[in-house]
């Protein structure tokens, strides 16, 4: 067997300066793909060539994750995320990202046990909303992100932004079902898009100055040309935060 000396590999200087980022994906893999494409394309564009960033991807089992969510076993979910962060650390990653909004429910517990920082999707979103001066935004996502405070609190406490969600429980539950039973499986129906846009209109009448697509699957079906008020794509905002980290911008 030939012995290969990988320690002698002489990477280009610009590549050696890039920080390795870990992605915790599979939640769903469709949105993880969006993260992966954006990170690679944006780094390519930055250098003006096909330089790819150093990434490590952990692909979790979304089916099992959904079962745990329905059983309210967030302790096990936290354990899975902690283990993933540990794997990323051992693989040389300098930071981690949850490639979805809902896992951020356990952000503080996981960060307390992680040996690398976790880039929070709420910070990526809040900073962009604050940049354009909005104070009240609508939010659509899973029932966990809409009904629990872990996203709303960071927006309010750190960025002074009020977050509103659909006021009817049946609408919040239907949006949740759409995410888990359609979008996360890559199923994009015209009638589903119409329903989501109707919910956005209702949020506008409630005073929303912009709309957060608070589930990383929503951008698969809703785009900036679909509504008149500003739209905040958490997938792209979070991925851009990852780009900034890789390039060591603002960190």
RAGI-V661548 format. One record per backbone hydrogen bond with DSSP energy under -1.0 kcal/mol. CO is the residue of the C=O (numbers start at 1). NH is the residue of the N-H. Records with the same first field share a line. If there is no record, write none. Layout:
# RAGI-V661548
CO->NH  NH
This chain:
# RAGI-V661548
4->6
5->8
6->9
12->16
15->18
20->94
21->56
22->97
23->58
24->99
25->60
28->27  32
29->33
30->34
31->35
32->36
33->37
34->38
35->39
36->40
37->41
38->42
39->43
40->44
41->45
42->46
43->47
44->48  49
54->21
56->23
58->25
61->65
62->66
63->67
64->68
65->69
66->70
67->71
68->73
69->72
73->77
74->78
75->79
76->80
77->81
78->82
79->83
80->84
81->85
82->86
83->87
84->88
85->89
86->90
87->91
88->93
89->92
95->22
96->119
97->24
98->100
101->104
102->105
103->106
104->107
106->110
107->111
108->112
110->113
117->96
120->124
121->125
122->126
123->127
124->128
125->129
126->130
127->131
128->132
129->134
130->133
135->162
136->209
137->164
138->212
140->214
142->146
143->147
144->148
149->153
151->155
152->156
153->157
154->158
155->159  161
156->160
162->137
164->139
168->172
169->173
170->174
171->175
172->176
173->177
174->178
175->179
176->180
177->181
178->182  183
179->184
182->185  187
183->186
189->193
190->194
191->195
192->196
193->197
194->198
195->199
196->200
197->201
198->202
199->203
200->204
201->205
202->206
203->208
204->207
210->138
211->232
212->140  214
215->218
217->220
218->221  222
223->226
230->211
232->213
233->237
234->238
235->239
236->240
237->241
238->242
239->243
240->244
241->245
242->246
243->247
244->249
245->248
246->19
